[in-house]
Amino acid sequence: MPEEVDEKEVFMDIYCLHCKEETPHKVVYGPKFLKEMRCEVCGTVLRVDRKQMLKTYAAEFVDRVLTKPYRMKKELRGKELSDFILSLPIRIVSKPVRVAKEISEILKKK
């Protein structure tokens, strides 16, 4: 399998789950995302499974949506009502834009 032209290798110290200590690792980046990390001491390789990451992200996103009312209620308790109310128009307008941007970035990488 030919290597991608845009691959980049970087060496850095990262905590190795197998060695149970910080060890030198070779980190390989593809053109748009992290591909794998290899421990230079024990040879353990961690690869990025993009499909699993997207499934996990989707589940976390649903959790964020479902817990938003609770988090806003908790936030309201720590603020003056007037400050909270004044922040709502900006948040209501900007949140869909931020979520759309987040989703767009993920889909571009597919």
Residue frames relative to the residue before (quaternion, step in Angstrom):
aa qw qx qy qz dx dy dz
M 1.0000 0.0000 0.0000 0.0000 0.00 0.00 0.00
P 0.3815 -0.7450 0.4908 0.2421 3.64 -0.58 1.04
E 0.4858 -0.6549 0.4984 0.2944 3.53 -1.13 0.76
E 0.5067 -0.6300 0.4932 0.3210 3.54 -1.15 0.64
V 0.5678 -0.6297 0.4220 0.3207 3.53 -1.01 0.84
D 0.7369 0.4484 -0.2284 0.4513 3.55 0.98 -0.86
E 0.3876 0.7207 -0.4968 0.2889 3.62 1.17 0.29
K 0.0773 -0.7816 0.6184 0.0252 3.51 -1.12 0.76
E 0.1882 -0.7750 0.5949 0.1004 3.57 -0.93 0.92
V 0.0336 -0.7779 0.6272 -0.0194 3.53 -0.98 0.96
F 0.2313 -0.7568 0.5922 0.1516 3.57 -1.04 0.72
M 0.1549 0.7757 -0.5968 0.1345 3.55 -0.93 0.97
D 0.4938 -0.6288 0.5091 0.3190 3.53 -1.29 0.40
I 0.0430 0.7758 -0.6220 0.0970 3.53 -0.81 1.16
Y 0.5417 -0.5987 0.4680 0.3593 3.57 -1.15 0.57
C 0.2259 -0.7728 0.5837 0.1049 3.58 -0.77 1.09
L 0.4298 -0.7183 0.4918 0.2398 3.56 -0.76 1.07
H 0.6656 0.4945 -0.3024 0.4700 3.59 1.12 -0.63
C 0.7231 0.4207 -0.2364 0.4943 3.60 0.88 -0.95
K 0.2566 -0.8001 0.4857 0.2409 3.56 1.26 -0.54
E 0.6952 0.3372 -0.2977 0.5607 3.53 1.02 0.91
E 0.6007 -0.5407 0.4324 0.3997 3.55 -1.29 0.22
T 0.0428 0.7989 -0.5939 0.0847 3.55 -0.77 1.10
P 0.5980 -0.5479 0.4193 0.4079 3.61 -1.21 0.33
H 0.0671 -0.7884 0.6115 0.0050 3.57 -1.00 0.89
K 0.3026 -0.6711 0.6352 0.2336 3.51 -1.28 0.54
V 0.1197 -0.7865 0.6052 0.0301 3.56 -0.71 1.14
V 0.1394 -0.8021 0.5794 0.0384 3.56 -0.73 1.11
Y 0.1433 -0.7761 0.6127 0.0412 3.53 -0.79 1.15
G 0.3474 -0.6960 0.5872 0.2236 3.55 -1.08 0.78
P 0.7697 -0.3519 0.2413 0.4748 3.56 -1.24 -0.23
K 0.8252 0.1884 -0.0849 0.5256 3.61 1.03 -0.68
F 0.8252 0.1277 -0.0277 0.5496 3.60 1.13 -0.41
L 0.6597 -0.4956 0.4035 0.3955 3.52 -1.38 0.27
K 0.2353 -0.7881 0.5541 0.1285 3.59 -0.88 0.94
E 0.7886 -0.2155 0.1701 0.5502 3.58 0.76 -1.00
M 0.2075 -0.7288 0.6354 0.1485 3.51 -1.39 0.31
R 0.0836 -0.8048 0.5875 0.0119 3.58 -0.84 1.00
C 0.3756 -0.7122 0.5506 0.2202 3.57 -0.83 1.07
E 0.3817 -0.7430 0.5095 0.2065 3.56 -0.79 1.03
V 0.6338 0.5298 -0.3310 0.4561 3.61 1.22 -0.31
C 0.8294 0.1955 -0.0780 0.5176 3.61 0.64 -1.11
G 0.4794 -0.7029 0.4140 0.3237 3.60 1.23 -0.26
T 0.3991 0.7208 -0.4813 0.2991 3.59 1.26 0.06
V 0.1596 -0.7900 0.5890 0.0589 3.56 -0.91 0.99
L 0.1182 -0.7509 0.6465 0.0653 3.54 -1.00 0.93
R 0.1118 -0.7947 0.5954 0.0371 3.56 -0.70 1.12
V 0.4346 -0.6869 0.5235 0.2555 3.53 -1.17 0.61
D 0.1691 -0.7650 0.6163 0.0798 3.57 -0.76 1.10
R 0.2974 -0.8092 0.4816 0.1573 3.57 -0.09 1.32
K 0.6308 0.5341 -0.3467 0.4434 3.60 0.98 -0.76
Q 0.6662 0.4835 -0.3045 0.4793 3.57 0.95 -0.86
M 0.6221 0.5385 -0.3422 0.4538 3.59 1.04 -0.74
L 0.6589 0.5027 -0.3108 0.4654 3.59 0.97 -0.84
K 0.6255 0.5211 -0.3378 0.4724 3.61 1.01 -0.76
T 0.6610 0.5026 -0.2994 0.4700 3.56 0.93 -0.92
Y 0.6433 0.5200 -0.3227 0.4600 3.57 0.95 -0.87
A 0.6477 0.5264 -0.3239 0.4455 3.58 0.92 -0.91
A 0.6582 0.4998 -0.3111 0.4694 3.59 0.93 -0.86
E 0.6614 0.4967 -0.3060 0.4714 3.59 0.95 -0.85
F 0.6282 0.5415 -0.3345 0.4475 3.58 1.03 -0.77
V 0.6419 0.5092 -0.3189 0.4765 3.58 0.96 -0.86
D 0.6357 0.5211 -0.3269 0.4663 3.59 0.97 -0.82
R 0.6441 0.5217 -0.3232 0.4566 3.59 0.96 -0.83
V 0.6523 0.5089 -0.3125 0.4667 3.58 0.96 -0.87
L 0.7082 0.4777 -0.2680 0.4454 3.57 0.85 -0.97
T 0.7246 0.4166 -0.2502 0.4887 3.60 1.08 -0.59
K 0.4091 0.7395 -0.4599 0.2724 3.62 1.23 -0.08
P 0.6576 0.4972 -0.3516 0.4436 3.68 0.79 -0.79
Y 0.6467 0.5133 -0.3192 0.4652 3.60 0.97 -0.81
R 0.6733 0.4968 -0.3012 0.4574 3.58 0.92 -0.92
M 0.6403 0.5066 -0.3280 0.4751 3.59 1.05 -0.71
K 0.6264 0.5294 -0.3306 0.4670 3.59 1.03 -0.79
K 0.6480 0.5099 -0.3041 0.4771 3.57 0.99 -0.86
E 0.6473 0.5157 -0.3051 0.4711 3.58 1.01 -0.86
L 0.6306 0.5520 -0.3249 0.4384 3.56 0.99 -0.83
R 0.6237 0.5561 -0.3332 0.4367 3.57 1.03 -0.74
G 0.7304 0.4337 -0.2331 0.4735 3.58 1.08 -0.67
K 0.7156 0.4081 -0.2383 0.5143 3.60 1.26 -0.03
E 0.5578 -0.5214 0.5052 0.4023 3.46 -1.37 0.15
L 0.5853 -0.6029 0.4140 0.3500 3.56 -1.00 0.79
S 0.6600 0.5158 -0.3199 0.4427 3.60 0.93 -0.86
D 0.6397 0.5143 -0.3294 0.4667 3.63 0.98 -0.77
F 0.6521 0.5197 -0.3089 0.4574 3.55 0.96 -0.90
I 0.6779 0.4953 -0.2856 0.4621 3.57 0.88 -0.98
L 0.6560 0.5129 -0.3120 0.4575 3.59 0.99 -0.80
S 0.6725 0.4958 -0.3057 0.4567 3.61 1.08 -0.60
L 0.5419 0.6766 -0.3854 0.3164 3.61 1.16 -0.49
P 0.6596 0.5128 -0.3601 0.4151 3.68 0.73 -0.82
I 0.6599 0.4913 -0.3114 0.4756 3.59 0.94 -0.84
R 0.6704 0.5020 -0.2985 0.4578 3.58 0.92 -0.87
I 0.6486 0.5260 -0.3194 0.4479 3.57 0.97 -0.84
V 0.6841 0.4634 -0.2789 0.4893 3.57 1.02 -0.77
S 0.7469 0.4431 -0.2428 0.4322 3.59 0.81 -0.94
K 0.5859 0.6189 -0.3807 0.3588 3.63 1.02 -0.65
P 0.6773 0.4679 -0.3293 0.4625 3.66 0.73 -0.83
V 0.6243 0.5319 -0.3351 0.4637 3.58 1.06 -0.71
R 0.6708 0.4934 -0.2994 0.4658 3.59 0.91 -0.89
V 0.6539 0.4986 -0.3132 0.4751 3.59 0.97 -0.83
A 0.6454 0.5150 -0.3218 0.4634 3.61 0.92 -0.85
K 0.6465 0.5126 -0.3157 0.4686 3.57 0.98 -0.82
E 0.6429 0.5277 -0.3113 0.4597 3.57 0.97 -0.88
I 0.6809 0.4759 -0.2798 0.4813 3.58 0.89 -0.93
S 0.6284 0.5427 -0.3272 0.4511 3.57 1.00 -0.83
E 0.6496 0.5197 -0.3152 0.4567 3.59 0.94 -0.88
I 0.6607 0.4985 -0.3057 0.4707 3.57 0.98 -0.82
L 0.6906 0.4844 -0.2878 0.4535 3.59 0.88 -0.90
K 0.5913 0.5684 -0.3663 0.4395 3.59 1.11 -0.61
K 0.6858 0.5019 -0.2738 0.4504 3.57 1.08 -0.76
K 0.4986 0.6817 -0.4150 0.3384 3.60 1.23 -0.28
